[in-house]
Amino acid sequence: MESLPVGLPEEQLISNERRSRLWDIGMRTIQSLEVPEGILASGRDEVYGCVFGRDSLITSLLLLKVYKKTKDTYFLSLVRKILINLGKLQGTKVNQESGEEPGKNIHEFRPGNHEHLTKHLTQPWYVYDDNIMRNYDTVDATPLFLMACKEYFEVSEDAAFLDEILPYVRASLSWLSIYGDTNNDAFIDYRFHQDRRFGGLAVQSWMDSSESLFFEDNDTRPSYPIASVEVQAYSYAAFVGWGVYFAIEDPQYAKILSEQAGMLKKRFIEIFVRTDTGKTALAAGVDGTETLLTSVRSSMGHCLWAAPILHGELPQSILDSAHVSGIVERLMQQDLFIPQAGIRTLSSLSSHFEVNSYHNGSIWPHDTGIIAEGLERFGYTDEAQRVRVALLNSYAHFETPIELFAYGDEGFEEYRGPSGQSACRTQAWSAAALLATLVSIQDSLQNKN
């Protein structure tokens, strides 16, 4: 394939020809990853070539944005299939060894090809009696499932879908209420049970590598449970969105959801919002000792994205409106935002920053794309456009919806992990972010004209 030049002026980077070419790359990727169970997280021959709950759901939410702009029913049918199948994979019982709990959405579903996790590790992962690996070590898939189901129904008005999905929705909401807050502090959190015999993920938010969990000012390991910043925003959006639906169908239940949303927002503003440096920022998380993880991370931008617009009103965010401009300003500073590439996962001012790392300074296209959506949602259209143009520059460089990459003094770098592992070249949520970015830029260009 002929190489695309990079570092171009904006008007050349977003030319019709270039956007058409990138659109074809994104569409081919999504279509190649579609399977009867929904969509694979990465290419079939890559390490994440199976169904992941979190990846599928963020992919779905981004594709719903694409559908709203294009009216291409392919996106609706794919998202419908993803959500129905994820509902069927939802947990039904407590299984400490896999992380399963009633109403909890799955992290990873591997009917086969799981021996690298279930046989060849010092602490192998759990396999069910049917020889399928189902792992539920994710704190965010459940609120993301609720967000995606609500968004799909609003966009499609598919009554048959709603009838089928509502039992799973109620189960997911119950999981948030019963299991999601393990220490009764109002935050949705995760922990890895100390008595668990089988392996799994010690870190269960989207930045799920062990390297991503640390304190800036000491080497003490954060204590369970861990409440991550973006998970609170997803959960708030889930409570608020379904509260509106149940206000007519089940007013008493709607009241409960509204109260949960209100308590979560109150606690979030008390604990997560930081102004001690003279500027507004959000803590990346809080651990079980109520100690803040103060690192400045891109995940704070997800709080702008997870803000449903209900009945044409303003975005319903876990943030107070007074904090939004400060968060936007922080995201756009040069230690996070790279105008040629996107938004870093971790500030370059952090003591743990590494350009070529998995979650400590790398750039993930889906993460940057989500933040651009959030900026636009709150009316920061110029900032959203700058972020999207940066992101297109990275897609043009790699010519594929890559999982993640580094951007250092020499420009773009391929990610290389400590053991030599590289980024997946074909990633579903990266492809969905590419398509969402393109339709948004198209909108911007039409508005200019």
Beta strands, then each sheet from edge to edge (+ up, - down):
strand 1: 34-35
strand 2: 38-39
strand 3: 51-52
strand 4: 108-110
strand 5: 133-135
strand 6: 227-228
strand 7: 273-274
strand 8: 281-282
strand 9: 285-286
strand 10: 292-293
strand 11: 337-338
strand 12: 342-343
strand 13: 406-408
strand 14: 411-413
sheet 1: 1+ 2-
sheet 2: 3+ 4- 5+
sheet 3: 6+ 9- 10+
sheet 4: 7+ 8-
sheet 5: 11+ 12-
sheet 6: 13+ 14-
end
